[in-house]
Every structure is written in structure tokens, then in C-alpha cells.
């Protein structure tokens, strides 16, 4: 009886998505970008003041109506689950909101929080559509936020005077200027008459 040696097992190593944290920080200094599904997407600052104004308006509304923390154009990253010095992805919403107490707990758990990107997925991400944005790409980004674990996403389109709401396990909902935006379970008690936003 002839014994046949089993074939050698081939080990296939897939490329690791993302980059080392120190490389991420260095390259961010050169040109800010988001890292989505392994692709670097350059962050272009809107040249129209209207987008900045709308972001500031929504920021003020959120700060007055909630007890959480609100940031404009702040970056959060998705660290590798086994290696906190490896960045799998990064995002920079126009506005992000962290529920009350989450940022304080994060700072207490990370003594070096000042010198590293935020490794905390926000509760709410807001994207404001500028005249140069392609709406399908912005909606795709909203879905990416949900996949990251963001609980609620608002896509605000001032030109069309509408807000599309994306939430976990729910179909998107679009509201218009005559409607009222609420915060659901993420922002209990929050409401905003959209005509005040679009007429601002």
C-alpha cells in the first residue's frame, strides 16, 4: 500500500485594512482624509459659507437642547479590536454628538486622549449637503456611519430643504421644511421645526 502525503496547506494572508496610528497621524498633517473601506477620501473644506453657517446653527441648537457633547468636523477613528495602534477606519462628520457622560468616561479611561484621535463612535452624526456634494455619496456615508455603530444620522440638504433620517434597523425617513425633526431615543425630548433651520 502506497501512502500519499497530503498536499501542503497554503496560508493566504489578506492585506490588513487601514494603517498604523503613527502613519495615520503623519499623513493627516499633510492632507486630512477619511479612511473608509480601505480607501483614503480627501476632506475638502466647503468654499461656501452657507455650509459652515448651517453647521454652526445645528451645533447651537444641539448644545442648548441636550446635555451631551457636540463637535464640528472632529475626527473619530475605528481602532483595531486587538491593536489600539492600528486604524481600521476614520470618519469626520460635519457634526457629531456624544451622549452625556460618554466623553467623560472615555477621557477617564484614556489618559493619553489629548494626543490621539478620538476612538469613540458618536451617538449622532450629521452631514450637511453642500452644492458640490453628490447626494448618493452622502447617503452611502450615512449607511457607513450606521455600520460603524452610530445610532442616528441626519443628512441635511439645505438646497432641497429636507432632512433624511437614518437610524439603526429602520428605513430612512425624509422630512421637509413644514415638518418637525425629533431625536428619537438618542435625543429624548429634542425637537426642531425645520422651517427655523431652512429660513435661518
Buried (B, 14 or more C-beta within 10 A) or exposed (E): EEEEEEEEEEEEEEEEBBBEBEEBBEBBEEEBBBBBEEEEBEBEEBEEEEBBEBBEBBBEBBEEBBEBBBBBBBBBBBBBEEEEEBBBBBBBBBBBBBBEEBBEEBEEEBEEBEEBBBBBBBBBBBBBBBEEBEEEEBBEBBEBBBEBEBBBBBBBBBEBBBBBBBBEEEEEEEBEBEBEBBBBEBBEEBEBEBBEBBEE
